[in-house]
Amino acid sequence: MALDNKLKKKLKRGQPAIGCWLSMGNSFTAEIVANAGYDAVVLDHEHGPGELHGAVNLLQAVGEDGPTPLMRVPWNETVYIKRALDMGVMGIIVPYVQNAEEARSAVAACHYPPRGNRGVAPHAGRCSRWGMRLGEYLDGLDEKILVILQIETEEAVNNIEEIAAVEGVDMLFMGPSDLSASIGKMLQLEDPEVKKLLAKTERKMRATGKLMGTVPRPGQTVEWTYGRGFDFVIAGSDTKLLATAAQAQVANFESTVAARAKAAKTKKSAAKGKKVTAKSKKRR
């Protein structure tokens, strides 16, 4: 059911999980992705064009029996996190967390008092289906909400132990692109210094015992990523899946056209050669 967190339960059982970004802010693509079998969909409000009113449409498209809905919020901001949770997402990904203080702020925003500082109005929000399933929503809520903090800077890497030690942090999520940028080598993921930093990040995350999440690096497979010890991989996005499929179809079409043109040219050359041979025989 949508008021539970199937993703978190699966991860707690030690099973790997796969997710997909919803970056387009489109309910049709959200419904398509939701029916593909992912464990989670992530409404991306950090880099995507999403806004809070439109998020409800996406959540409705994902459906009650679909994958667990999460949101990556634009920033570590209490009010935005509160509103996202009130709309019914079951987990929050907070970008750019760099120290224990910021981690505590993110965790507090995800929970009602006395554990946190989330404003109290579940009876009036979509999270409880407008109060009609309030008891079901509140039952064990602290354990249902998944709190994911992104490790995206060299400073955050140096502070991983203190970030992970904050009570209520469920998962550390490595952001390779931002990590590379934090040392002045943006998107140079094959650079030796960047690779060293990513390896250090993985090692320190693993040592905390927290759940680990990330995205696949360019040139690496989802399987390779799980093999590194990650529990949760957001393997793609609605935009990337559409772009990749469209490009592949066009490339296949162009390849087919080129092959046919080459075959026709070869056939024409062969026919021309036969004509020349025939004329030569007549002259003899």
C-alpha positions as YAML, in Angstrom:
chain: A
units: angstrom
residues:
- id: 1
  name: MET
  ca: [0.00, 0.00, 0.00]
- id: 2
  name: ALA
  ca: [1.15, 3.58, -0.69]
- id: 3
  name: LEU
  ca: [1.05, 4.52, 3.02]
- id: 4
  name: ASP
  ca: [3.75, 1.97, 3.75]
- id: 5
  name: ASN
  ca: [7.38, 2.03, 2.60]
- id: 6
  name: LYS
  ca: [8.06, -1.12, 0.62]
- id: 7
  name: LEU
  ca: [11.45, 0.20, -0.44]
- id: 8
  name: LYS
  ca: [12.71, 0.69, 3.11]
- id: 9
  name: LYS
  ca: [11.46, -2.72, 4.18]
- id: 10
  name: LYS
  ca: [13.24, -4.35, 1.25]
- id: 11
  name: LEU
  ca: [16.49, -2.53, 2.01]
- id: 12
  name: LYS
  ca: [16.28, -3.46, 5.70]
- id: 13
  name: ARG
  ca: [15.98, -7.11, 4.66]
- id: 14
  name: GLY
  ca: [19.35, -6.73, 2.95]
- id: 15
  name: GLN
  ca: [17.95, -6.84, -0.58]
- id: 16
  name: PRO
  ca: [19.24, -4.46, -3.26]
- id: 17
  name: ALA
  ca: [16.76, -2.03, -4.79]
- id: 18
  name: ILE
  ca: [16.53, -0.05, -8.02]
- id: 19
  name: GLY
  ca: [15.01, 3.37, -8.59]
- id: 20
  name: CYS
  ca: [14.35, 5.86, -11.37]
- id: 21
  name: TRP
  ca: [14.35, 9.65, -11.38]
- id: 22
  name: LEU
  ca: [11.18, 11.42, -12.48]
- id: 23
  name: SER
  ca: [12.80, 14.50, -13.99]
- id: 24
  name: MET
  ca: [10.26, 15.58, -16.61]
- id: 25
  name: GLY
  ca: [7.47, 16.49, -14.21]
- id: 26
  name: ASN
  ca: [5.05, 14.67, -16.50]
- id: 27
  name: SER
  ca: [2.33, 12.37, -15.16]
- id: 28
  name: PHE
  ca: [2.27, 10.21, -18.30]
- id: 29
  name: THR
  ca: [5.95, 9.33, -18.05]
- id: 30
  name: ALA
  ca: [5.55, 8.87, -14.29]
- id: 31
  name: GLU
  ca: [2.84, 6.29, -14.90]
- id: 32
  name: ILE
  ca: [4.93, 4.47, -17.51]
- id: 33
  name: VAL
  ca: [7.98, 4.33, -15.23]
- id: 34
  name: ALA
  ca: [5.84, 3.25, -12.27]
- id: 35
  name: ASN
  ca: [4.53, 0.28, -14.22]
- id: 36
  name: ALA
  ca: [8.01, -0.86, -15.27]
- id: 37
  name: GLY
  ca: [8.66, -2.54, -11.93]
- id: 38
  name: TYR
  ca: [11.08, -0.19, -10.16]
- id: 39
  name: ASP
  ca: [11.26, -0.35, -6.37]
- id: 40
  name: ALA
  ca: [11.15, 3.44, -6.13]
- id: 41
  name: VAL
  ca: [10.57, 6.56, -8.18]
- id: 42
  name: VAL
  ca: [12.24, 9.81, -7.20]
- id: 43
  name: LEU
  ca: [10.61, 13.13, -7.97]
- id: 44
  name: ASP
  ca: [13.61, 15.32, -8.69]
- id: 45
  name: HIS
  ca: [13.02, 18.84, -7.43]
- id: 46
  name: GLU
  ca: [16.71, 19.69, -7.25]
- id: 47
  name: HIS
  ca: [17.59, 19.47, -10.94]
- id: 48
  name: GLY
  ca: [14.20, 18.79, -12.52]
- id: 49
  name: PRO
  ca: [11.48, 21.36, -13.31]
- id: 50
  name: GLY
  ca: [9.09, 19.93, -10.74]
- id: 51
  name: GLU
  ca: [7.02, 22.05, -8.40]
- id: 52
  name: LEU
  ca: [4.89, 21.06, -5.44]
- id: 53
  name: HIS
  ca: [1.43, 21.28, -7.01]
- id: 54
  name: GLY
  ca: [2.53, 19.22, -9.99]
- id: 55
  name: ALA
  ca: [4.11, 16.67, -7.66]
- id: 56
  name: VAL
  ca: [0.64, 15.57, -6.57]
- id: 57
  name: ASN
  ca: [-0.23, 14.70, -10.18]
- id: 58
  name: LEU
  ca: [2.88, 12.55, -10.43]
- id: 59
  name: LEU
  ca: [2.14, 10.79, -7.15]
- id: 60
  name: GLN
  ca: [-1.39, 10.03, -8.31]
- id: 61
  name: ALA
  ca: [-0.01, 8.67, -11.59]
- id: 62
  name: VAL
  ca: [2.42, 6.40, -9.69]
- id: 63
  name: GLY
  ca: [-0.60, 4.97, -7.90]
- id: 64
  name: GLU
  ca: [-1.34, 3.20, -4.65]
- id: 65
  name: ASP
  ca: [0.31, -0.08, -5.63]
- id: 66
  name: GLY
  ca: [3.23, 1.39, -7.51]
- id: 67
  name: PRO
  ca: [6.86, 1.86, -6.45]
- id: 68
  name: THR
  ca: [7.67, 3.76, -3.28]
- id: 69
  name: PRO
  ca: [7.64, 7.52, -4.01]
- id: 70
  name: LEU
  ca: [10.59, 9.61, -2.85]
- id: 71
  name: MET
  ca: [11.52, 13.22, -3.49]
- id: 72
  name: ARG
  ca: [14.88, 14.87, -3.85]
- id: 73
  name: VAL
  ca: [14.21, 18.31, -2.47]
- id: 74
  name: PRO
  ca: [15.97, 21.40, -3.85]
- id: 75
  name: TRP
  ca: [17.87, 22.04, -0.62]
- id: 76
  name: ASN
  ca: [18.06, 21.14, 3.05]
- id: 77
  name: GLU
  ca: [15.08, 23.34, 3.85]
- id: 78
  name: THR
  ca: [12.58, 22.49, 6.58]
- id: 79
  name: VAL
  ca: [9.46, 23.95, 4.98]
- id: 80
  name: TYR
  ca: [10.00, 22.30, 1.60]
- id: 81
  name: ILE
  ca: [10.62, 18.93, 3.24]
- id: 82
  name: LYS
  ca: [7.46, 19.32, 5.32]
- id: 83
  name: ARG
  ca: [5.34, 20.11, 2.27]
- id: 84
  name: ALA
  ca: [6.83, 17.22, 0.28]
- id: 85
  name: LEU
  ca: [5.99, 14.78, 3.06]
- id: 86
  name: ASP
  ca: [2.49, 16.23, 3.43]
- id: 87
  name: MET
  ca: [1.92, 15.41, -0.24]
- id: 88
  name: GLY
  ca: [2.65, 11.77, 0.40]
- id: 89
  name: VAL
  ca: [6.24, 10.93, -0.49]
- id: 90
  name: MET
  ca: [7.64, 8.24, 1.80]
- id: 91
  name: GLY
  ca: [11.24, 9.33, 1.72]
- id: 92
  name: ILE
  ca: [13.37, 12.44, 1.28]
- id: 93
  name: ILE
  ca: [16.73, 12.78, -0.47]
- id: 94
  name: VAL
  ca: [18.54, 15.85, 0.83]
- id: 95
  name: PRO
  ca: [21.35, 17.20, -1.35]
- id: 96
  name: TYR
  ca: [24.68, 18.67, -0.29]
- id: 97
  name: VAL
  ca: [24.79, 17.67, 3.36]
- id: 98
  name: GLN
  ca: [28.26, 18.47, 4.63]
- id: 99
  name: ASN
  ca: [28.33, 17.98, 8.41]
- id: 100
  name: ALA
  ca: [26.48, 16.65, 11.45]
- id: 101
  name: GLU
  ca: [24.60, 19.91, 12.05]
- id: 102
  name: GLU
  ca: [23.14, 19.85, 8.55]
- id: 103
  name: ALA
  ca: [22.34, 16.15, 8.96]
- id: 104
  name: ARG
  ca: [20.45, 16.84, 12.19]
- id: 105
  name: SER
  ca: [18.48, 19.59, 10.46]
- id: 106
  name: ALA
  ca: [17.48, 17.25, 7.63]
- id: 107
  name: VAL
  ca: [16.41, 14.46, 9.98]
- id: 108
  name: ALA
  ca: [14.42, 16.83, 12.20]
- id: 109
  name: ALA
  ca: [12.51, 18.15, 9.19]
- id: 110
  name: CYS
  ca: [11.34, 14.62, 8.37]
- id: 111
  name: HIS
  ca: [9.79, 13.86, 11.77]
- id: 112
  name: TYR
  ca: [7.04, 15.25, 13.97]
- id: 113
  name: PRO
  ca: [7.85, 16.52, 17.49]
- id: 114
  name: PRO
  ca: [9.29, 15.51, 19.84]
- id: 115
  name: ARG
  ca: [11.72, 13.77, 17.52]
- id: 116
  name: GLY
  ca: [11.77, 16.56, 14.94]
- id: 117
  name: ASN
  ca: [10.17, 19.81, 13.88]
- id: 118
  name: ARG
  ca: [7.86, 18.84, 11.03]
- id: 119
  name: GLY
  ca: [4.71, 20.96, 11.18]
- id: 120
  name: VAL
  ca: [1.69, 18.93, 12.29]
- id: 121
  name: ALA
  ca: [-1.26, 18.67, 9.90]
- id: 122
  name: PRO
  ca: [-1.33, 15.10, 8.55]
- id: 123
  name: HIS
  ca: [-5.12, 15.05, 8.84]
- id: 124
  name: ALA
  ca: [-5.29, 17.85, 6.25]
- id: 125
  name: GLY
  ca: [-2.80, 16.51, 3.73]
- id: 126
  name: ARG
  ca: [-2.63, 13.97, 0.96]
- id: 127
  name: CYS
  ca: [-0.15, 11.93, 3.02]
- id: 128
  name: SER
  ca: [-3.11, 10.50, 4.99]
- id: 129
  name: ARG
  ca: [-5.40, 10.70, 1.97]
- id: 130
  name: TRP
  ca: [-6.94, 13.84, 3.38]
- id: 131
  name: GLY
  ca: [-7.43, 12.34, 6.83]
- id: 132
  name: MET
  ca: [-9.38, 9.30, 5.65]
- id: 133
  name: ARG
  ca: [-6.45, 6.96, 6.45]
- id: 134
  name: LEU
  ca: [-4.86, 8.99, 9.23]
- id: 135
  name: GLY
  ca: [-4.34, 6.12, 11.65]
- id: 136
  name: GLU
  ca: [-2.73, 4.00, 8.97]
- id: 137
  name: TYR
  ca: [-0.37, 6.83, 8.02]
- id: 138
  name: LEU
  ca: [0.72, 7.63, 11.57]
- id: 139
  name: ASP
  ca: [1.19, 4.00, 12.60]
- id: 140
  name: GLY
  ca: [4.96, 3.50, 12.89]
- id: 141
  name: LEU
  ca: [5.58, 6.64, 10.79]
- id: 142
  name: ASP
  ca: [9.05, 7.36, 12.17]
- id: 143
  name: GLU
  ca: [10.22, 3.99, 10.91]
- id: 144
  name: LYS
  ca: [8.46, 4.32, 7.56]
- id: 145
  name: ILE
  ca: [10.01, 7.59, 6.39]
- id: 146
  name: LEU
  ca: [13.34, 7.02, 4.58]
- id: 147
  name: VAL
  ca: [15.92, 9.74, 5.19]
- id: 148
  name: ILE
  ca: [18.68, 9.83, 2.58]
- id: 149
  name: LEU
  ca: [21.56, 12.32, 2.73]
- id: 150
  name: GLN
  ca: [23.73, 13.05, -0.28]
- id: 151
  name: ILE
  ca: [27.51, 13.10, 0.09]
- id: 152
  name: GLU
  ca: [28.66, 15.49, -2.61]
- id: 153
  name: THR
  ca: [31.74, 17.40, -1.48]
- id: 154
  name: GLU
  ca: [35.21, 16.65, -0.20]
- id: 155
  name: GLU
  ca: [34.20, 18.30, 3.07]
- id: 156
  name: ALA
  ca: [31.26, 15.93, 3.42]
- id: 157
  name: VAL
  ca: [33.54, 12.95, 2.77]
- id: 158
  name: ASN
  ca: [35.83, 14.08, 5.57]
- id: 159
  name: ASN
  ca: [32.78, 14.31, 7.84]
- id: 160
  name: ILE
  ca: [31.08, 11.06, 6.86]
- id: 161
  name: GLU
  ca: [31.50, 9.49, 10.29]
- id: 162
  name: GLU
  ca: [29.80, 12.37, 12.11]
- id: 163
  name: ILE
  ca: [27.03, 12.63, 9.49]
- id: 164
  name: ALA
  ca: [26.29, 8.91, 9.73]
- id: 165
  name: ALA
  ca: [26.30, 9.06, 13.54]
- id: 166
  name: VAL
  ca: [23.26, 11.36, 13.57]
- id: 167
  name: GLU
  ca: [20.26, 9.35, 14.75]
- id: 168
  name: GLY
  ca: [17.66, 8.98, 12.02]
- id: 169
  name: VAL
  ca: [20.00, 8.96, 9.02]
- id: 170
  name: ASP
  ca: [19.01, 5.87, 7.04]
- id: 171
  name: MET
  ca: [21.18, 6.12, 3.94]
- id: 172
  name: LEU
  ca: [24.24, 7.91, 2.61]
- id: 173
  name: PHE
  ca: [24.00, 8.64, -1.11]
- id: 174
  name: MET
  ca: [27.16, 9.32, -3.10]
- id: 175
  name: GLY
  ca: [26.97, 11.97, -5.83]
- id: 176
  name: PRO
  ca: [29.96, 11.36, -8.15]
- id: 177
  name: SER
  ca: [29.47, 14.45, -10.33]
- id: 178
  name: ASP
  ca: [29.37, 16.93, -7.47]
- id: 179
  name: LEU
  ca: [32.25, 15.18, -5.74]
- id: 180
  name: SER
  ca: [34.38, 15.66, -8.85]
- id: 181
  name: ALA
  ca: [33.38, 19.33, -9.01]
- id: 182
  name: SER
  ca: [34.27, 19.85, -5.34]
- id: 183
  name: ILE
  ca: [37.95, 19.28, -6.15]
- id: 184
  name: GLY
  ca: [37.91, 21.35, -9.34]
- id: 185
  name: LYS
  ca: [37.57, 18.48, -11.80]
- id: 186
  name: MET
  ca: [33.90, 18.57, -12.73]
- id: 187
  name: LEU
  ca: [32.69, 15.42, -14.51]
- id: 188
  name: GLN
  ca: [36.26, 14.13, -14.95]
- id: 189
  name: LEU
  ca: [35.36, 10.83, -13.35]
- id: 190
  name: GLU
  ca: [38.33, 9.00, -14.84]
- id: 191
  name: ASP
  ca: [40.82, 11.49, -13.42]
- id: 192
  name: PRO
  ca: [43.11, 9.77, -10.88]
- id: 193
  name: GLU
  ca: [42.35, 12.30, -8.13]
- id: 194
  name: VAL
  ca: [38.61, 11.98, -8.68]
- id: 195
  name: LYS
  ca: [38.78, 8.19, -8.69]
- id: 196
  name: LYS
  ca: [40.77, 8.31, -5.47]
- id: 197
  name: LEU
  ca: [38.12, 10.55, -3.86]
- id: 198
  name: LEU
  ca: [35.27, 8.31, -5.00]
- id: 199
  name: ALA
  ca: [37.04, 5.24, -3.65]
- id: 200
  name: LYS
  ca: [37.62, 7.02, -0.33]
- id: 201
  name: THR
  ca: [33.94, 8.00, -0.21]
- id: 202
  name: GLU
  ca: [32.81, 4.42, -0.81]
- id: 203
  name: ARG
  ca: [35.22, 3.08, 1.79]
- id: 204
  name: LYS
  ca: [34.14, 5.55, 4.48]
- id: 205
  name: MET
  ca: [30.44, 5.10, 3.71]
- id: 206
  name: ARG
  ca: [30.80, 1.33, 3.92]
- id: 207
  name: ALA
  ca: [32.53, 1.58, 7.27]
- id: 208
  name: THR
  ca: [29.54, 3.39, 8.83]
- id: 209
  name: GLY
  ca: [27.22, 0.43, 8.33]
- id: 210
  name: LYS
  ca: [24.55, 2.71, 6.88]
- id: 211
  name: LEU
  ca: [22.63, 1.87, 3.73]
- id: 212
  name: MET
  ca: [24.50, 3.09, 0.64]
- id: 213
  name: GLY
  ca: [23.03, 4.65, -2.47]
- id: 214
  name: THR
  ca: [24.32, 6.21, -5.67]
- id: 215
  name: VAL
  ca: [23.83, 6.54, -9.43]
- id: 216
  name: PRO
  ca: [25.75, 4.54, -12.06]
- id: 217
  name: ARG
  ca: [28.90, 6.24, -13.31]
- id: 218
  name: PRO
  ca: [29.34, 6.78, -17.06]
- id: 219
  name: GLY
  ca: [30.59, 3.62, -18.69]
- id: 220
  name: GLN
  ca: [29.68, 1.43, -15.72]
- id: 221
  name: THR
  ca: [26.69, -0.88, -15.40]
- id: 222
  name: VAL
  ca: [24.09, -1.12, -12.67]
- id: 223
  name: GLU
  ca: [25.45, -4.58, -11.87]
- id: 224
  name: TRP
  ca: [28.97, -3.15, -11.42]
- id: 225
  name: THR
  ca: [27.54, -0.53, -9.07]
- id: 226
  name: TYR
  ca: [25.79, -3.10, -6.88]
- id: 227
  name: GLY
  ca: [29.02, -5.06, -6.87]
- id: 228
  name: ARG
  ca: [30.70, -2.10, -5.17]
- id: 229
  name: GLY
  ca: [28.44, -2.65, -2.16]
- id: 230
  name: PHE
  ca: [25.65, -0.19, -2.88]
- id: 231
  name: ASP
  ca: [22.17, -1.11, -1.67]
- id: 232
  name: PHE
  ca: [20.12, 1.37, -3.69]
- id: 233
  name: VAL
  ca: [20.91, 2.52, -7.21]
- id: 234
  name: ILE
  ca: [18.88, 5.14, -9.04]
- id: 235
  name: ALA
  ca: [19.65, 3.61, -12.38]
- id: 236
  name: GLY
  ca: [18.26, 6.19, -14.77]
- id: 237
  name: SER
  ca: [15.63, 8.82, -15.39]
- id: 238
  name: ASP
  ca: [12.53, 9.24, -17.49]
- id: 239
  name: THR
  ca: [14.40, 11.80, -19.60]
- id: 240
  name: LYS
  ca: [17.44, 9.58, -20.15]
- id: 241
  name: LEU
  ca: [15.35, 6.50, -20.93]
- id: 242
  name: LEU
  ca: [13.37, 8.43, -23.53]
- id: 243
  name: ALA
  ca: [16.44, 10.10, -25.01]
- id: 244
  name: THR
  ca: [18.37, 6.83, -25.20]
- id: 245
  name: ALA
  ca: [15.48, 4.98, -26.83]
- id: 246
  name: ALA
  ca: [14.89, 7.80, -29.33]
- id: 247
  name: GLN
  ca: [18.57, 8.06, -30.25]
- id: 248
  name: ALA
  ca: [18.85, 4.28, -30.61]
- id: 249
  name: GLN
  ca: [15.84, 4.16, -32.92]
- id: 250
  name: VAL
  ca: [17.17, 6.96, -35.13]
- id: 251
  name: ALA
  ca: [20.65, 5.41, -35.21]
- id: 252
  name: ASN
  ca: [19.15, 2.05, -36.18]
- id: 253
  name: PHE
  ca: [17.11, 3.71, -38.92]
- id: 254
  name: GLU
  ca: [20.12, 5.58, -40.29]
- id: 255
  name: SER
  ca: [22.22, 2.42, -40.17]
- id: 256
  name: THR
  ca: [19.54, 0.50, -42.08]
- id: 257
  name: VAL
  ca: [19.24, 3.26, -44.70]
- id: 258
  name: ALA
  ca: [23.02, 3.41, -45.11]
- id: 259
  name: ALA
  ca: [23.24, -0.40, -45.45]
- id: 260
  name: ARG
  ca: [20.49, -0.42, -48.10]
- id: 261
  name: ALA
  ca: [22.17, 2.41, -49.99]
- id: 262
  name: LYS
  ca: [25.46, 0.54, -49.93]
- id: 263
  name: ALA
  ca: [23.78, -2.65, -51.09]
- id: 264
  name: ALA
  ca: [22.03, -0.79, -53.92]
- id: 265
  name: LYS
  ca: [25.30, 0.81, -54.97]
- id: 266
  name: THR
  ca: [27.04, -2.57, -54.94]
- id: 267
  name: LYS
  ca: [24.23, -4.09, -56.97]
- id: 268
  name: LYS
  ca: [24.37, -1.24, -59.46]
- id: 269
  name: SER
  ca: [28.14, -1.59, -59.82]
- id: 270
  name: ALA
  ca: [27.78, -5.34, -60.35]
- id: 271
  name: ALA
  ca: [25.12, -4.78, -63.01]
- id: 272
  name: LYS
  ca: [27.29, -2.20, -64.73]
- id: 273
  name: GLY
  ca: [30.20, -4.64, -64.69]
- id: 274
  name: LYS
  ca: [28.03, -7.31, -66.35]
- id: 275
  name: LYS
  ca: [27.04, -4.87, -69.09]
- id: 276
  name: VAL
  ca: [30.67, -4.02, -69.81]
- id: 277
  name: THR
  ca: [31.54, -7.71, -69.99]
- id: 278
  name: ALA
  ca: [28.62, -8.39, -72.34]
- id: 279
  name: LYS
  ca: [29.68, -5.55, -74.69]
- id: 280
  name: SER
  ca: [33.24, -6.83, -74.75]
- id: 281
  name: LYS
  ca: [32.05, -10.28, -75.81]
- id: 282
  name: LYS
  ca: [29.97, -8.85, -78.67]
- id: 283
  name: ARG
  ca: [32.94, -6.96, -80.07]
- id: 284
  name: ARG
  ca: [34.88, -10.16, -80.26]
...
